[in-house]
């Protein structure tokens, strides 16, 4: 939000309504609560009422950014196999020939890993193990 302050008066200049990035609204909140967060934000924006109760038991959600070892990708791992092995979802935009840069900002990340479990520590372990296998399995030059 941008605003101007003139003494005790506040003037709203710009209000940018958006949901959080990094798969928060698209995956993390729905996985944790069972709610369609994007749909509910739209409903609220147009004045419709929403149900504020989770649709299923709250789940622990752990994510990991694909901040990977730098290099030029020669071969990618079988992401479907890693998803099945660790019970995670992997969202990436990596392609053979891409250059992986040392991580400084979100622009340097290759995507995300999403893991759920009833126990946070288990979800975190799934995500960490999947990240390690992805990074170790990428062939680089």
N, C-alpha and C positions, 0 to 999 in steps of 0.2 A: 504494500500500500504506500502510495506517495501522498503526502499531505503538506500543507503550509500552515505555519503557526504565526499569527499576528497578535501579539499580546496574549490575551486569554481566548482568542477566537481560533478555532481549528477548521481548516477548509480541506476537504478530501479532494485531491486532484485526480488520482487514479487508484482504482481498486481492481487488482487482477485476481479473479477467483479461479483457483486451480487446485488440483489435488497434488499430494506429494509425488515425487518421482521415485526412481529406483525400485520399481515393482511394488511399492507400498500399497497403493489403492487397487491395483490390478490383480495382485496375487497374495500379498502378505495378509491384509485385512480379511479378504474372503476365506483364506485357508484357516486363519486363527478363529474366525467367528462364524463362518458359514453364511455370511451376509454378502449381498451384491452391493458393495460400497459405491461403485460408480453409478449404478442405477438409483440408489437412494439419494445420492448427492443431486442428481438431475431432478428427481421427484421433489426434493426439498426446494430446489431453485425455482421450480414452477409452482410452488405453493401446495403440493400434495403432501399428505401425511405419510409417514413411514413407521414401520414396526422397529422398535429399538431393542428387541430381545434377540440374542443369538439363536440361530436355527439349529445348532448342534453344540455339543460340549466344546468349550474353548480348547484349542490345540496350541501347543508350543510351536513356534515357527523360528527357524534359524536360517539366515541367509549368508552367503559368502559372495563377495565380489570376485570375478575372475580377473584378479590382479596377478598376472603370470610372469614367469621368467622371460626376459626379453629375448628376441631373436626373430628370424623370418620363418614362418610356418612352412614346413615341407610336408608334414602329414599330421592329420588330426586323429584323435582317438575315436572310438565308437561311443558316442555320447549316449545312445540308447542303452547300450550294455552297462555303462556307468550308472545311468538312472535306475535301471532294474537292480543292479548289484547293491546300491546303497539306499534305495527307496527315496530318491530325490527327483526334483525337476531341474533341468538345466536350460537356461535361456542364454543363447550366445549368438554372436554375429561373426564368428571367426571363419576365415576361409584360407585354404592353401594359398601361399604367396603373401598373405598379410604380414606386416611387421608388428610384432608385439613390443611396445615401448615400456620402459620402466614406469611404474605407476606413480603419477603425480596428481591427476584429477580424474573424474569420472570418464573423461574422454579416452583415457588410457586403459580402461577396463574392457574386457572382452565379453562381459555378460554377467549372469548371476546364477547361483545355485540356491534352490529353495528346498528346505527339509522341514518336515513336520513330525511331531511325535507327541504323545501325552506328557512326556518328560523332556524338559528343555535340554538337559545335558545330552540326551540321546539324539535329539534333533541336531544339536551343535556338532556332535561327533560324526553323524552322517554327512553333514555339509563339509566338515573339515576333511574327512577321508575322501570324499568325492573330489574336492578341490585338489588335494594332493595327487590323486590318481590322474586327473586331467593334466595338471602341470607336468607331471613326470612322463606322461604318455605322448605329449606333443613332440614331434621330431622337428628340430630347428637347425638352421644352418647359420 
